[in-house]
């Protein structure tokens, strides 16, 4: 199944510091990149060498279950990388390519990499069920990074990277617009509560830097409002930064150098406002990148880093809450449940805020992905995205009537309303966990 991915033109690729590689040189560049991975990430080579193709991952992968495409079985997708690795980096592959499952790298191989590594949501569910713990997401990340070094990048990803470089956020919101959005949300909170609840921007000598998702200033404002109410209730000296209004880090999803630069931006912003604590907002892969790679990419961080749901859960005993009369379920974002240790915290918050909480099956680290993970939110991918979201829709349908679907991740918030509508549940109200806390807090 060839996907209709819109790739960036050479000039667009060059805008992020990548020089596109001529077709005649792509094989050599790819092999050089794989050699780099052999030196810096032995774990990746172990995963490529260990798979026995037992098939345990097949029925656990929403991508394969949704599309029915053999190459979307995690082991088969990884094999697209493995065949090249075997051909050029193992003795049997070099001497007995025909008999060892090895293949030459050519234009057809490149086309398959683009097609199938951008149908993997990097959700890591396959790793939970693999008897060897093979993590296909790491293989996908490596393949996408190599593609980027060739200059083969989705135009959508380039746009995100350029917005981030210019404005500090994925949506390209300039500082005057940020200030206007904050003023609008402050007016909303004043009208609702009668209180002066502020959303400080670039406030010096702040103890806490809060890093939201830029979507929280347009489509998910109740998430930002919930966070502002919490900090107000606790009397926290906090601020947001106009230079990094973005918890997401798309570099993790296509280019490791872009990921490192985003982490550097986070460090600079914390230093500028004097924060000793950085609180990351509701974004799944953004939390994974911040938690797992901030220090690994750029050395020890001069601040403590926590997730907003962890922060809120720790402070639950301090909150005076009213029970919202709602039947609510929770979608576990993949990078929380399988890579970020954010599992029980959102459940504790929801139970404290609503009258009835129900679980989807499966849940926690065995949950199914929303189908939009790893940043494949391109419009041209809509048909594929709906197929990838099929399992999540089936989970929700099994629960019957719901008043609210908690989706504490910005990509999930962008993907799931479309999935629910596609599968006949367009009237289901959705939003973040912090939205519920904001509505349940009794402010005086």
LUMDOSE-8851 format. One record per residue (C-alpha): x, y, z; residue number from 1. Coordinates in Angstrom, 1 decimal. Example, Ala and Ser with C-alpha at 12.3 -4.5 7.8 and 13.67 -1.06 7.14 Angstrom:
BEGIN
<px = 12.3 py = -4.5 pz = 7.8 i = 1>
<px = 13.7 py = -1.1 pz = 7.1 i = 2>
//
This chain:
BEGIN
<px = 0.0 py = 0.0 pz = 0.0 i = 1>
<px = 1.8 py = 3.1 pz = -1.2 i = 2>
<px = 0.9 py = 6.1 pz = 0.9 i = 3>
<px = 0.3 py = 9.5 pz = -0.7 i = 4>
<px = 2.9 py = 11.2 pz = 1.4 i = 5>
<px = 3.9 py = 14.8 pz = 0.3 i = 6>
<px = 7.6 py = 15.0 pz = 0.4 i = 7>
<px = 9.5 py = 18.2 pz = 0.9 i = 8>
<px = 11.3 py = 19.8 pz = -2.1 i = 9>
<px = 15.1 py = 20.2 pz = -2.0 i = 10>
<px = 14.9 py = 23.9 pz = -1.0 i = 11>
<px = 12.5 py = 23.1 pz = 1.8 i = 12>
<px = 14.8 py = 20.4 pz = 3.1 i = 13>
<px = 17.8 py = 22.7 pz = 3.0 i = 14>
<px = 15.9 py = 25.1 pz = 5.3 i = 15>
<px = 16.5 py = 22.8 pz = 8.2 i = 16>
<px = 20.2 py = 22.4 pz = 7.4 i = 17>
<px = 20.0 py = 19.1 pz = 5.4 i = 18>
<px = 21.6 py = 18.8 pz = 2.0 i = 19>
<px = 19.6 py = 16.4 pz = -0.2 i = 20>
<px = 21.6 py = 13.5 pz = -1.5 i = 21>
<px = 21.6 py = 12.8 pz = -5.3 i = 22>
<px = 20.0 py = 9.5 pz = -6.2 i = 23>
<px = 23.3 py = 8.0 pz = -7.3 i = 24>
<px = 24.8 py = 8.7 pz = -3.8 i = 25>
<px = 21.8 py = 7.5 pz = -1.7 i = 26>
<px = 23.0 py = 4.0 pz = -1.2 i = 27>
<px = 26.4 py = 5.0 pz = 0.1 i = 28>
<px = 24.9 py = 7.6 pz = 2.4 i = 29>
<px = 22.4 py = 5.1 pz = 3.8 i = 30>
<px = 25.1 py = 2.6 pz = 4.5 i = 31>
<px = 27.3 py = 5.2 pz = 6.2 i = 32>
<px = 24.3 py = 6.2 pz = 8.4 i = 33>
<px = 23.7 py = 2.6 pz = 9.3 i = 34>
<px = 27.4 py = 2.3 pz = 10.2 i = 35>
<px = 27.0 py = 5.3 pz = 12.5 i = 36>
<px = 24.1 py = 3.6 pz = 14.2 i = 37>
<px = 26.2 py = 0.4 pz = 14.7 i = 38>
<px = 28.7 py = 2.5 pz = 16.6 i = 39>
<px = 26.3 py = 4.6 pz = 18.7 i = 40>
<px = 23.3 py = 2.3 pz = 19.2 i = 41>
<px = 24.3 py = -1.3 pz = 19.6 i = 42>
<px = 20.8 py = -2.0 pz = 21.0 i = 43>
<px = 19.4 py = -1.3 pz = 17.6 i = 44>
<px = 21.7 py = -3.9 pz = 16.0 i = 45>
<px = 20.7 py = -6.4 pz = 18.7 i = 46>
<px = 17.0 py = -5.9 pz = 17.8 i = 47>
<px = 17.8 py = -6.4 pz = 14.1 i = 48>
<px = 19.7 py = -9.6 pz = 14.8 i = 49>
<px = 17.3 py = -11.1 pz = 17.4 i = 50>
<px = 13.9 py = -11.3 pz = 15.8 i = 51>
<px = 12.8 py = -14.8 pz = 15.0 i = 52>
<px = 9.7 py = -13.7 pz = 13.1 i = 53>
<px = 7.5 py = -15.6 pz = 15.4 i = 54>
<px = 4.5 py = -13.4 pz = 14.6 i = 55>
<px = 3.6 py = -12.5 pz = 18.2 i = 56>
<px = 3.5 py = -8.8 pz = 17.2 i = 57>
<px = 1.1 py = -9.2 pz = 14.3 i = 58>
<px = -2.2 py = -9.3 pz = 16.2 i = 59>
<px = -1.1 py = -6.7 pz = 18.6 i = 60>
<px = -0.3 py = -4.0 pz = 16.0 i = 61>
<px = -3.2 py = -1.6 pz = 15.3 i = 62>
<px = -1.4 py = -0.5 pz = 12.1 i = 63>
<px = -1.5 py = -4.1 pz = 10.7 i = 64>
<px = -5.0 py = -4.8 pz = 12.1 i = 65>
<px = -6.4 py = -1.5 pz = 10.6 i = 66>
<px = -4.8 py = -1.8 pz = 7.1 i = 67>
<px = -4.4 py = -5.6 pz = 6.7 i = 68>
<px = -1.1 py = -4.8 pz = 4.9 i = 69>
<px = 1.6 py = -7.5 pz = 5.5 i = 70>
<px = 4.4 py = -5.0 pz = 5.6 i = 71>
<px = 2.7 py = -3.2 pz = 8.6 i = 72>
<px = 3.3 py = -6.3 pz = 10.8 i = 73>
<px = 6.1 py = -4.9 pz = 13.1 i = 74>
<px = 8.5 py = -7.8 pz = 12.3 i = 75>
<px = 7.9 py = -7.3 pz = 8.5 i = 76>
<px = 8.3 py = -3.6 pz = 8.7 i = 77>
<px = 11.6 py = -4.0 pz = 10.6 i = 78>
<px = 12.6 py = -6.6 pz = 8.0 i = 79>
<px = 12.8 py = -3.7 pz = 5.5 i = 80>
<px = 15.7 py = -2.4 pz = 7.5 i = 81>
<px = 17.0 py = -5.8 pz = 8.5 i = 82>
<px = 17.5 py = -7.0 pz = 4.9 i = 83>
<px = 19.8 py = -4.0 pz = 4.2 i = 84>
<px = 21.7 py = -4.5 pz = 7.4 i = 85>
<px = 22.2 py = -8.2 pz = 6.6 i = 86>
<px = 23.3 py = -7.6 pz = 3.1 i = 87>
<px = 26.0 py = -5.1 pz = 3.9 i = 88>
<px = 27.0 py = -5.7 pz = 7.5 i = 89>
<px = 27.0 py = -9.5 pz = 8.0 i = 90>
<px = 29.2 py = -12.2 pz = 6.6 i = 91>
<px = 26.3 py = -14.3 pz = 5.5 i = 92>
<px = 24.7 py = -11.4 pz = 3.8 i = 93>
<px = 27.8 py = -10.4 pz = 1.9 i = 94>
<px = 28.5 py = -14.0 pz = 0.8 i = 95>
<px = 25.1 py = -15.6 pz = 0.5 i = 96>
<px = 22.6 py = -12.7 pz = 0.0 i = 97>
<px = 20.1 py = -14.9 pz = -1.9 i = 98>
<px = 19.9 py = -17.5 pz = 0.9 i = 99>
<px = 20.1 py = -15.3 pz = 4.0 i = 100>
<px = 17.2 py = -12.9 pz = 3.5 i = 101>
<px = 19.4 py = -10.0 pz = 2.5 i = 102>
<px = 18.6 py = -7.5 pz = -0.2 i = 103>
<px = 20.4 py = -4.8 pz = -2.1 i = 104>
<px = 19.5 py = -1.2 pz = -1.4 i = 105>
<px = 17.8 py = 0.4 pz = -4.4 i = 106>
<px = 15.0 py = 2.8 pz = -5.3 i = 107>
<px = 12.4 py = 0.2 pz = -4.5 i = 108>
<px = 13.8 py = -0.2 pz = -1.0 i = 109>
<px = 13.8 py = 3.5 pz = -0.5 i = 110>
<px = 10.1 py = 3.7 pz = -1.6 i = 111>
<px = 9.1 py = 1.0 pz = 0.9 i = 112>
<px = 11.0 py = 2.7 pz = 3.7 i = 113>
<px = 9.1 py = 5.9 pz = 3.1 i = 114>
<px = 5.7 py = 4.1 pz = 2.8 i = 115>
<px = 6.0 py = 1.8 pz = 5.8 i = 116>
<px = 8.1 py = 3.6 pz = 8.3 i = 117>
<px = 5.6 py = 6.5 pz = 8.0 i = 118>
<px = 2.7 py = 4.0 pz = 8.8 i = 119>
<px = 4.3 py = 3.1 pz = 12.1 i = 120>
<px = 3.0 py = 5.2 pz = 15.0 i = 121>
<px = 6.1 py = 4.3 pz = 17.1 i = 122>
<px = 3.6 py = 3.3 pz = 19.8 i = 123>
<px = 5.8 py = 0.5 pz = 21.1 i = 124>
<px = 2.9 py = -1.9 pz = 21.8 i = 125>
<px = 4.8 py = -4.6 pz = 19.8 i = 126>
<px = 7.6 py = -4.4 pz = 22.4 i = 127>
<px = 5.2 py = -5.2 pz = 25.2 i = 128>
<px = 4.2 py = -8.5 pz = 23.5 i = 129>
<px = 7.5 py = -9.5 pz = 21.9 i = 130>
<px = 9.1 py = -12.4 pz = 23.8 i = 131>
<px = 12.5 py = -10.7 pz = 23.2 i = 132>
<px = 11.3 py = -7.1 pz = 23.9 i = 133>
<px = 12.2 py = -5.9 pz = 20.4 i = 134>
<px = 11.1 py = -2.3 pz = 20.0 i = 135>
<px = 10.1 py = -1.6 pz = 16.4 i = 136>
<px = 9.7 py = 2.1 pz = 17.3 i = 137>
<px = 13.5 py = 2.4 pz = 17.7 i = 138>
<px = 14.0 py = 0.8 pz = 14.3 i = 139>
<px = 11.4 py = 3.2 pz = 12.8 i = 140>
<px = 13.1 py = 6.2 pz = 14.5 i = 141>
<px = 16.4 py = 5.1 pz = 13.0 i = 142>
<px = 15.0 py = 4.6 pz = 9.5 i = 143>
<px = 13.2 py = 8.0 pz = 9.5 i = 144>
<px = 16.4 py = 9.7 pz = 10.7 i = 145>
<px = 18.4 py = 8.1 pz = 7.8 i = 146>
<px = 15.7 py = 9.1 pz = 5.3 i = 147>
<px = 16.0 py = 12.7 pz = 6.6 i = 148>
<px = 19.8 py = 12.6 pz = 6.1 i = 149>
<px = 19.0 py = 11.7 pz = 2.4 i = 150>
<px = 16.7 py = 14.6 pz = 2.1 i = 151>
<px = 13.6 py = 12.5 pz = 2.1 i = 152>
<px = 11.3 py = 14.2 pz = 4.5 i = 153>
<px = 7.5 py = 14.8 pz = 4.7 i = 154>
<px = 6.7 py = 18.4 pz = 3.9 i = 155>
<px = 4.6 py = 18.5 pz = 7.1 i = 156>
<px = 7.6 py = 17.7 pz = 9.2 i = 157>
<px = 9.7 py = 20.4 pz = 7.6 i = 158>
<px = 6.9 py = 22.9 pz = 8.2 i = 159>
<px = 6.8 py = 22.0 pz = 11.9 i = 160>
<px = 10.6 py = 22.3 pz = 12.2 i = 161>
<px = 10.6 py = 25.7 pz = 10.6 i = 162>
<px = 7.8 py = 27.0 pz = 12.7 i = 163>
<px = 9.6 py = 25.8 pz = 15.8 i = 164>
<px = 12.9 py = 27.5 pz = 14.7 i = 165>
<px = 11.2 py = 30.8 pz = 13.9 i = 166>
<px = 8.7 py = 31.1 pz = 16.8 i = 167>
<px = 9.4 py = 28.5 pz = 19.4 i = 168>
<px = 6.2 py = 26.5 pz = 18.7 i = 169>
<px = 4.8 py = 24.1 pz = 16.1 i = 170>
<px = 1.9 py = 26.3 pz = 15.1 i = 171>
<px = 4.0 py = 29.4 pz = 14.3 i = 172>
<px = 2.3 py = 31.6 pz = 16.9 i = 173>
<px = 4.2 py = 34.9 pz = 17.3 i = 174>
<px = 4.6 py = 36.6 pz = 20.7 i = 175>
<px = 1.8 py = 39.3 pz = 20.1 i = 176>
<px = -0.7 py = 36.5 pz = 19.3 i = 177>
<px = 0.5 py = 34.6 pz = 22.4 i = 178>
<px = -0.2 py = 37.6 pz = 24.6 i = 179>
<px = -3.6 py = 38.1 pz = 23.0 i = 180>
<px = -4.5 py = 34.4 pz = 23.6 i = 181>
<px = -3.5 py = 34.7 pz = 27.2 i = 182>
<px = -5.6 py = 37.8 pz = 27.7 i = 183>
<px = -8.6 py = 36.0 pz = 26.1 i = 184>
<px = -8.2 py = 33.1 pz = 28.5 i = 185>
<px = -7.8 py = 35.4 pz = 31.5 i = 186>
<px = -11.0 py = 37.1 pz = 30.5 i = 187>
<px = -12.7 py = 33.7 pz = 30.3 i = 188>
<px = -11.6 py = 32.7 pz = 33.7 i = 189>
<px = -12.5 py = 36.1 pz = 35.2 i = 190>
<px = -16.0 py = 35.8 pz = 33.8 i = 191>
<px = -16.4 py = 32.3 pz = 35.1 i = 192>
<px = -14.8 py = 32.7 pz = 38.6 i = 193>
<px = -14.7 py = 36.4 pz = 39.3 i = 194>
<px = -11.0 py = 36.0 pz = 40.1 i = 195>
<px = -7.9 py = 37.5 pz = 38.5 i = 196>
<px = -6.2 py = 34.4 pz = 37.3 i = 197>
<px = -3.1 py = 35.2 pz = 35.3 i = 198>
<px = -1.1 py = 33.4 pz = 32.6 i = 199>
<px = 2.3 py = 35.1 pz = 32.9 i = 200>
<px = 4.5 py = 35.3 pz = 29.8 i = 201>
<px = 8.3 py = 35.6 pz = 30.1 i = 202>
<px = 8.1 py = 36.6 pz = 33.7 i = 203>
<px = 11.6 py = 36.9 pz = 35.2 i = 204>
<px = 12.5 py = 35.3 pz = 38.5 i = 205>
<px = 9.9 py = 32.6 pz = 38.2 i = 206>
<px = 10.2 py = 29.4 pz = 40.1 i = 207>
<px = 8.4 py = 27.3 pz = 37.6 i = 208>
<px = 8.5 py = 27.3 pz = 33.8 i = 209>
<px = 5.4 py = 25.6 pz = 32.3 i = 210>
<px = 5.8 py = 24.3 pz = 28.8 i = 211>
<px = 2.3 py = 23.8 pz = 27.1 i = 212>
<px = 1.5 py = 22.6 pz = 23.7 i = 213>
<px = 0.9 py = 25.4 pz = 21.3 i = 214>
<px = -2.5 py = 23.8 pz = 20.4 i = 215>
<px = -3.6 py = 24.7 pz = 23.9 i = 216>
<px = -3.8 py = 28.3 pz = 22.7 i = 217>
<px = -6.3 py = 27.6 pz = 20.0 i = 218>
<px = -8.1 py = 24.3 pz = 19.9 i = 219>
<px = -7.4 py = 23.0 pz = 23.4 i = 220>
<px = -7.8 py = 26.2 pz = 25.5 i = 221>
<px = -9.5 py = 24.4 pz = 28.4 i = 222>
<px = -6.3 py = 22.5 pz = 29.0 i = 223>
<px = -4.3 py = 25.7 pz = 29.5 i = 224>
<px = -7.1 py = 27.2 pz = 31.6 i = 225>
<px = -7.0 py = 24.1 pz = 33.8 i = 226>
<px = -3.3 py = 24.5 pz = 34.3 i = 227>
<px = -3.6 py = 28.2 pz = 35.1 i = 228>
<px = -6.3 py = 27.5 pz = 37.7 i = 229>
<px = -4.2 py = 24.9 pz = 39.4 i = 230>
<px = -1.1 py = 27.2 pz = 39.6 i = 231>
<px = -3.3 py = 30.0 pz = 40.9 i = 232>
<px = -4.9 py = 27.7 pz = 43.5 i = 233>
<px = -1.4 py = 26.6 pz = 44.7 i = 234>
<px = 0.0 py = 30.1 pz = 44.7 i = 235>
<px = 2.9 py = 29.1 pz = 42.4 i = 236>
<px = 5.3 py = 31.7 pz = 41.0 i = 237>
<px = 5.2 py = 30.5 pz = 37.4 i = 238>
<px = 5.4 py = 31.6 pz = 33.8 i = 239>
<px = 5.3 py = 30.4 pz = 30.2 i = 240>
<px = 8.0 py = 31.3 pz = 27.7 i = 241>
<px = 7.3 py = 32.8 pz = 24.3 i = 242>
<px = 10.5 py = 31.2 pz = 23.1 i = 243>
<px = 9.3 py = 27.6 pz = 23.7 i = 244>
<px = 5.5 py = 27.5 pz = 23.7 i = 245>
<px = 5.7 py = 23.8 pz = 22.8 i = 246>
<px = 5.9 py = 20.6 pz = 24.8 i = 247>
<px = 6.0 py = 18.6 pz = 21.6 i = 248>
<px = 9.3 py = 17.7 pz = 20.0 i = 249>
<px = 8.9 py = 16.5 pz = 16.4 i = 250>
<px = 12.6 py = 16.1 pz = 16.1 i = 251>
<px = 12.2 py = 12.7 pz = 17.9 i = 252>
<px = 10.0 py = 11.7 pz = 15.1 i = 253>
<px = 12.2 py = 12.4 pz = 12.1 i = 254>
<px = 15.6 py = 14.0 pz = 12.9 i = 255>
<px = 17.7 py = 13.6 pz = 16.0 i = 256>
<px = 19.6 py = 16.9 pz = 15.4 i = 257>
<px = 16.3 py = 18.8 pz = 15.4 i = 258>
<px = 15.3 py = 17.1 pz = 18.6 i = 259>
<px = 18.6 py = 18.2 pz = 20.3 i = 260>
<px = 18.0 py = 21.8 pz = 19.2 i = 261>
<px = 14.5 py = 21.8 pz = 20.8 i = 262>
<px = 16.0 py = 20.5 pz = 24.0 i = 263>
<px = 18.6 py = 23.3 pz = 23.9 i = 264>
<px = 15.7 py = 25.8 pz = 23.5 i = 265>
<px = 14.1 py = 24.4 pz = 26.6 i = 266>
<px = 17.3 py = 24.9 pz = 28.6 i = 267>
<px = 17.7 py = 28.5 pz = 27.4 i = 268>
<px = 14.1 py = 29.4 pz = 28.2 i = 269>
<px = 14.4 py = 28.0 pz = 31.8 i = 270>
<px = 17.6 py = 29.9 pz = 32.3 i = 271>
<px = 16.1 py = 33.2 pz = 31.0 i = 272>
<px = 13.2 py = 33.1 pz = 33.5 i = 273>
<px = 15.3 py = 31.6 pz = 36.3 i = 274>
<px = 13.2 py = 28.5 pz = 36.8 i = 275>
<px = 14.4 py = 25.6 pz = 38.9 i = 276>
<px = 11.4 py = 23.4 pz = 37.9 i = 277>
<px = 10.2 py = 22.8 pz = 34.4 i = 278>
<px = 6.6 py = 21.3 pz = 34.1 i = 279>
<px = 5.9 py = 19.7 pz = 30.8 i = 280>
<px = 2.3 py = 20.0 pz = 29.4 i = 281>
<px = 0.0 py = 17.4 pz = 27.9 i = 282>
<px = 2.0 py = 15.9 pz = 25.0 i = 283>
<px = 2.9 py = 12.3 pz = 24.7 i = 284>
<px = 6.0 py = 12.1 pz = 22.5 i = 285>
<px = 7.1 py = 15.5 pz = 23.9 i = 286>
<px = 7.2 py = 14.0 pz = 27.4 i = 287>
<px = 9.2 py = 11.0 pz = 26.1 i = 288>
<px = 11.7 py = 13.3 pz = 24.4 i = 289>
<px = 12.0 py = 15.5 pz = 27.5 i = 290>
<px = 12.2 py = 12.7 pz = 30.0 i = 291>
<px = 14.4 py = 10.3 pz = 28.1 i = 292>
<px = 16.6 py = 12.5 pz = 25.9 i = 293>
<px = 17.1 py = 16.0 pz = 27.5 i = 294>
<px = 20.2 py = 14.9 pz = 29.4 i = 295>
<px = 21.2 py = 12.2 pz = 27.0 i = 296>
<px = 21.2 py = 14.7 pz = 24.1 i = 297>
<px = 22.7 py = 17.7 pz = 25.8 i = 298>
<px = 24.1 py = 16.8 pz = 29.2 i = 299>
<px = 22.9 py = 17.3 pz = 32.8 i = 300>
<px = 20.0 py = 19.7 pz = 33.1 i = 301>
<px = 20.2 py = 22.6 pz = 35.6 i = 302>
<px = 16.5 py = 22.2 pz = 36.6 i = 303>
<px = 14.1 py = 19.5 pz = 37.8 i = 304>
<px = 11.7 py = 18.2 pz = 35.1 i = 305>
<px = 8.2 py = 16.8 pz = 35.8 i = 306>
<px = 5.0 py = 16.2 pz = 33.9 i = 307>
<px = 2.0 py = 18.3 pz = 34.6 i = 308>
<px = -0.1 py = 15.2 pz = 35.4 i = 309>
<px = 2.5 py = 14.0 pz = 37.9 i = 310>
<px = 2.6 py = 17.5 pz = 39.4 i = 311>
<px = -1.2 py = 17.7 pz = 39.7 i = 312>
<px = -1.5 py = 14.2 pz = 41.1 i = 313>
<px = 1.1 py = 14.9 pz = 43.8 i = 314>
<px = -0.9 py = 18.0 pz = 44.8 i = 315>
<px = -4.4 py = 16.3 pz = 44.8 i = 316>
<px = -4.6 py = 16.3 pz = 48.6 i = 317>
<px = -4.4 py = 20.1 pz = 48.6 i = 318>
<px = -7.3 py = 20.7 pz = 46.2 i = 319>
<px = -10.9 py = 21.3 pz = 47.1 i = 320>
<px = -12.8 py = 19.7 pz = 44.4 i = 321>
<px = -16.4 py = 19.2 pz = 43.3 i = 322>
<px = -17.5 py = 15.9 pz = 41.6 i = 323>
<px = -18.5 py = 16.6 pz = 38.0 i = 324>
<px = -21.5 py = 14.4 pz = 37.1 i = 325>
<px = -19.8 py = 12.6 pz = 34.2 i = 326>
<px = -19.1 py = 9.1 pz = 33.0 i = 327>
<px = -15.5 py = 9.3 pz = 31.8 i = 328>
<px = -12.9 py = 7.1 pz = 30.2 i = 329>
<px = -9.2 py = 7.6 pz = 29.6 i = 330>
<px = -7.1 py = 7.0 pz = 26.5 i = 331>
<px = -3.5 py = 6.2 pz = 27.6 i = 332>
<px = -1.2 py = 8.0 pz = 25.3 i = 333>
<px = 1.4 py = 5.5 pz = 24.1 i = 334>
<px = 4.4 py = 7.6 pz = 25.2 i = 335>
<px = 3.0 py = 8.0 pz = 28.7 i = 336>
<px = 2.0 py = 4.3 pz = 29.3 i = 337>
<px = 5.0 py = 2.7 pz = 27.5 i = 338>
<px = 7.7 py = 5.2 pz = 27.8 i = 339>
<px = 6.9 py = 7.9 pz = 30.4 i = 340>
<px = 5.7 py = 6.4 pz = 33.7 i = 341>
<px = 2.4 py = 8.4 pz = 33.5 i = 342>
<px = -0.2 py = 5.8 pz = 34.1 i = 343>
<px = -1.8 py = 6.0 pz = 37.5 i = 344>
<px = -1.6 py = 9.8 pz = 37.8 i = 345>
<px = -4.3 py = 10.7 pz = 35.3 i = 346>
<px = -6.5 py = 8.0 pz = 36.8 i = 347>
<px = -6.2 py = 9.5 pz = 40.2 i = 348>
<px = -7.0 py = 13.0 pz = 38.9 i = 349>
<px = -10.1 py = 11.8 pz = 37.0 i = 350>
<px = -11.4 py = 9.7 pz = 39.9 i = 351>
<px = -11.1 py = 12.8 pz = 42.1 i = 352>
<px = -13.0 py = 15.0 pz = 39.6 i = 353>
<px = -15.9 py = 12.9 pz = 38.2 i = 354>
<px = -18.7 py = 10.7 pz = 39.5 i = 355>
<px = -17.9 py = 7.7 pz = 37.3 i = 356>
<px = -14.6 py = 6.5 pz = 35.7 i = 357>
<px = -14.6 py = 3.5 pz = 33.4 i = 358>
<px = -11.7 py = 1.7 pz = 31.8 i = 359>
<px = -11.2 py = 0.8 pz = 28.2 i = 360>
<px = -10.0 py = -2.7 pz = 27.5 i = 361>
<px = -7.0 py = -3.1 pz = 27.1 i = 362>
<px = -5.5 py = -0.2 pz = 29.0 i = 363>
<px = -2.4 py = 1.1 pz = 30.6 i = 364>
<px = 0.8 py = -0.2 pz = 28.8 i = 365>
<px = -1.4 py = -2.5 pz = 26.7 i = 366>
<px = -3.5 py = 0.3 pz = 25.2 i = 367>
<px = -4.0 py = 0.8 pz = 21.5 i = 368>
<px = -2.6 py = 3.9 pz = 19.8 i = 369>
<px = -4.9 py = 6.7 pz = 18.6 i = 370>
<px = -3.5 py = 6.2 pz = 15.1 i = 371>
<px = -2.0 py = 9.7 pz = 14.8 i = 372>
<px = 1.1 py = 9.1 pz = 16.9 i = 373>
<px = 4.6 py = 9.8 pz = 15.7 i = 374>
<px = 3.4 py = 13.0 pz = 14.0 i = 375>
<px = 1.7 py = 11.5 pz = 11.0 i = 376>
<px = -1.1 py = 14.2 pz = 11.2 i = 377>
<px = -0.7 py = 15.1 pz = 7.5 i = 378>
<px = -4.0 py = 15.7 pz = 5.6 i = 379>
<px = -2.9 py = 13.5 pz = 2.8 i = 380>
<px = -2.6 py = 10.6 pz = 5.3 i = 381>
<px = -6.2 py = 10.9 pz = 6.4 i = 382>
<px = -7.4 py = 7.6 pz = 4.9 i = 383>
<px = -4.5 py = 5.8 pz = 6.5 i = 384>
<px = -5.0 py = 7.6 pz = 9.8 i = 385>
<px = -8.6 py = 6.5 pz = 10.0 i = 386>
<px = -7.5 py = 2.9 pz = 9.5 i = 387>
<px = -4.8 py = 3.2 pz = 12.1 i = 388>
<px = -7.5 py = 4.5 pz = 14.6 i = 389>
<px = -9.9 py = 1.6 pz = 14.0 i = 390>
<px = -8.9 py = -0.3 pz = 17.1 i = 391>
<px = -9.2 py = 2.7 pz = 19.4 i = 392>
<px = -12.7 py = 3.4 pz = 18.0 i = 393>
<px = -13.7 py = -0.2 pz = 18.7 i = 394>
<px = -12.5 py = 0.2 pz = 22.3 i = 395>
<px = -14.6 py = 3.3 pz = 22.9 i = 396>
<px = -17.7 py = 1.8 pz = 21.3 i = 397>
<px = -17.6 py = -1.1 pz = 23.7 i = 398>
<px = -18.1 py = 1.2 pz = 26.6 i = 399>
<px = -21.5 py = 2.5 pz = 25.5 i = 400>
<px = -22.6 py = 6.0 pz = 26.6 i = 401>
<px = -19.8 py = 8.4 pz = 27.7 i = 402>
<px = -20.0 py = 12.0 pz = 28.8 i = 403>
<px = -16.3 py = 12.7 pz = 28.2 i = 404>
<px = -13.3 py = 11.0 pz = 26.6 i = 405>
<px = -10.1 py = 12.1 pz = 28.4 i = 406>
<px = -7.2 py = 12.3 pz = 25.9 i = 407>
<px = -4.2 py = 13.9 pz = 27.6 i = 408>
<px = -1.9 py = 14.3 pz = 24.6 i = 409>
<px = -2.0 py = 17.0 pz = 21.9 i = 410>
<px = -1.6 py = 14.6 pz = 19.0 i = 411>
<px = -4.3 py = 12.4 pz = 20.4 i = 412>
<px = -6.5 py = 15.5 pz = 20.8 i = 413>
<px = -6.0 py = 16.2 pz = 17.1 i = 414>
<px = -6.5 py = 12.7 pz = 15.9 i = 415>
<px = -9.3 py = 11.2 pz = 18.0 i = 416>
<px = -12.1 py = 13.6 pz = 17.2 i = 417>
<px = -11.7 py = 12.7 pz = 13.6 i = 418>
<px = -11.5 py = 9.0 pz = 14.3 i = 419>
<px = -14.6 py = 9.1 pz = 16.5 i = 420>
<px = -16.5 py = 11.1 pz = 13.9 i = 421>
<px = -15.3 py = 8.6 pz = 11.2 i = 422>
<px = -16.7 py = 5.7 pz = 13.1 i = 423>
<px = -20.0 py = 7.3 pz = 14.1 i = 424>
<px = -19.2 py = 8.8 pz = 17.5 i = 425>
<px = -18.8 py = 12.5 pz = 16.4 i = 426>
<px = -20.9 py = 13.8 pz = 19.3 i = 427>
<px = -18.5 py = 12.5 pz = 22.0 i = 428>
<px = -16.9 py = 15.3 pz = 24.0 i = 429>
<px = -13.1 py = 15.0 pz = 24.3 i = 430>
<px = -10.3 py = 16.9 pz = 25.9 i = 431>
<px = -7.4 py = 16.7 pz = 28.4 i = 432>
<px = -7.2 py = 15.6 pz = 32.0 i = 433>
<px = -6.2 py = 19.1 pz = 33.1 i = 434>
<px = -9.5 py = 20.3 pz = 31.6 i = 435>
<px = -11.4 py = 18.2 pz = 34.1 i = 436>
<px = -9.3 py = 19.4 pz = 37.0 i = 437>
<px = -9.8 py = 23.0 pz = 36.0 i = 438>
<px = -13.6 py = 22.5 pz = 36.0 i = 439>
<px = -13.7 py = 20.6 pz = 39.3 i = 440>
<px = -11.4 py = 23.0 pz = 41.3 i = 441>
<px = -13.4 py = 25.1 pz = 43.8 i = 442>
<px = -11.7 py = 28.5 pz = 43.6 i = 443>
<px = -12.4 py = 31.1 pz = 46.3 i = 444>
//
